[in-house]
Amino acid sequence: MPSATFELLRNAVLTKRRVSFSYQGYHRETCPHAVGWKNGKEQVLVFQYAGESSKGLPPEGEWRCMPVANVADARIQAGPWMTASNHSQRQTCIDEVAAEVDY
């Protein structure tokens, strides 16, 4: 059975909603694009447009692939949904897709 965080992220993908959360001790502002499983573990592919990161965040934002188990305090946020110009590139973050943004 999917975790509550997985379900929140799945809903955000299907409705193109922003999600803020904590990951590895850093606050992230994201737009989830896909959620599913990689090697049986819950994964999410997000476009991070603001917040913090251990490696820094480019001004234009960056794609991030994360295990859902490490996402904490996820909340849907108001505001326009965002993506990057290379959004159509094939993703390798998720083997079994549960939800993916429909363009």
Kinemage of the C-alpha trace (Angstrom):
@kinemage 1
@onewidth
@group {chain A} dominant
@subgroup {mainchain}
@vectorlist {calphas} color= white
{ca met a 1} P 0.000 0.000 0.000
{ca pro a 2} L 1.463 3.410 -0.984
{ca ser a 3} L 2.519 5.779 1.781
{ca ala a 4} L 0.544 8.942 2.599
{ca thr a 5} L 3.381 11.064 1.171
{ca phe a 6} L 3.308 9.026 -2.041
{ca glu a 7} L -0.444 9.642 -2.347
{ca leu a 8} L -0.011 13.393 -1.759
{ca leu a 9} L 2.694 13.518 -4.458
{ca arg a 10} L 0.561 11.420 -6.818
{ca asn a 11} L -2.323 13.864 -6.399
{ca ala a 12} L 0.050 16.787 -7.038
{ca val a 13} L 1.267 15.157 -10.265
{ca leu a 14} L -2.280 14.519 -11.506
{ca thr a 15} L -3.446 18.067 -10.710
{ca lys a 16} L -0.171 19.904 -11.508
{ca arg a 17} L 0.225 21.386 -8.028
{ca arg a 18} L 3.306 22.696 -6.245
{ca val a 19} L 4.632 20.787 -3.234
{ca ser a 20} L 7.027 21.978 -0.534
{ca phe a 21} L 8.843 19.502 1.687
{ca ser a 22} L 12.017 18.751 3.578
{ca tyr a 23} L 14.561 16.378 2.055
{ca gln a 24} L 17.967 15.585 3.596
{ca gly a 25} L 17.479 18.492 5.986
{ca tyr a 26} L 16.846 21.053 3.229
{ca his a 27} L 13.620 22.888 2.431
{ca arg a 28} L 12.544 22.231 -1.181
{ca glu a 29} L 9.967 24.003 -3.369
{ca thr a 30} L 9.010 21.650 -6.193
{ca cys a 31} L 6.597 20.680 -8.912
{ca pro a 32} L 6.324 16.866 -9.033
{ca his a 33} L 6.249 15.456 -12.578
{ca ala a 34} L 6.190 11.692 -11.972
{ca val a 35} L 5.768 9.283 -9.101
{ca gly a 36} L 6.133 5.520 -8.976
{ca trp a 37} L 8.630 2.830 -8.040
{ca lys a 38} L 12.279 2.088 -8.809
{ca asn a 39} L 13.420 -1.373 -7.774
{ca gly a 40} L 10.249 -1.646 -5.664
{ca lys a 41} L 10.851 1.595 -3.720
{ca glu a 42} L 8.670 4.709 -3.973
{ca gln a 43} L 10.339 7.450 -6.047
{ca val a 44} L 9.378 10.939 -7.189
{ca leu a 45} L 10.739 13.063 -10.034
{ca val a 46} L 10.382 16.775 -9.304
{ca phe a 47} L 11.391 20.056 -10.825
{ca gln a 48} L 12.880 22.002 -7.912
{ca tyr a 49} L 12.481 25.712 -8.613
{ca ala a 50} L 13.349 27.177 -5.183
{ca gly a 51} L 14.547 26.268 -1.728
{ca glu a 52} L 17.778 24.711 -0.588
{ca ser a 53} L 20.056 21.882 -1.649
{ca ser a 54} L 23.339 20.417 -0.455
{ca lys a 55} L 24.798 21.037 -3.943
{ca gly a 56} L 23.140 24.400 -4.504
{ca leu a 57} L 20.315 25.181 -6.891
{ca pro a 58} L 20.789 26.903 -10.245
{ca pro a 59} L 18.671 30.073 -10.682
{ca glu a 60} L 16.628 28.350 -13.396
{ca gly a 61} L 15.875 25.347 -11.142
{ca glu a 62} L 16.816 21.703 -11.575
{ca trp a 63} L 15.365 18.202 -11.941
{ca arg a 64} L 15.638 15.990 -8.842
{ca cys a 65} L 14.905 12.312 -8.329
{ca met a 66} L 14.214 11.332 -4.736
{ca pro a 67} L 13.124 8.329 -2.694
{ca val a 68} L 9.738 9.200 -1.203
{ca ala a 69} L 10.773 7.609 2.107
{ca asn a 70} L 13.176 10.548 2.620
{ca val a 71} L 10.575 13.254 1.887
{ca ala a 72} L 9.194 14.850 5.079
{ca asp a 73} L 6.476 17.390 5.851
{ca ala a 74} L 5.122 17.463 2.274
{ca arg a 75} L 2.432 20.087 1.682
{ca ile a 76} L 0.526 21.215 -1.411
{ca gln a 77} L 1.240 24.898 -2.133
{ca ala a 78} L -0.611 27.570 -4.100
{ca gly a 79} L 0.956 29.076 -7.192
{ca pro a 80} L 1.563 28.321 -10.835
{ca trp a 81} L 2.926 24.910 -11.740
{ca met a 82} L 6.446 25.030 -13.182
{ca thr a 83} L 8.610 22.872 -15.414
{ca ala a 84} L 11.835 23.124 -17.408
{ca ser a 85} L 12.354 23.418 -21.153
{ca asn a 86} L 13.803 19.888 -21.254
{ca his a 87} L 10.717 18.296 -19.642
{ca ser a 88} L 10.226 15.902 -22.561
{ca gln a 89} L 13.523 14.054 -22.027
{ca arg a 90} L 13.130 10.406 -21.067
{ca gln a 91} L 13.341 9.941 -17.301
{ca thr a 92} L 15.242 7.097 -15.616
{ca cys a 93} L 14.144 7.890 -12.063
{ca ile a 94} L 11.139 5.550 -12.084
{ca asp a 95} L 10.701 2.043 -13.536
{ca glu a 96} L 7.003 1.618 -12.767
{ca val a 97} L 5.064 4.864 -13.172
{ca ala a 98} L 1.975 5.413 -10.993
{ca ala a 99} L 1.298 8.945 -12.274
{ca glu a 100} L 3.009 11.241 -14.742
{ca val a 101} L 2.216 14.775 -15.839
{ca asp a 102} L 0.121 14.851 -18.986
{ca tyr a 103} L 1.327 17.579 -21.335
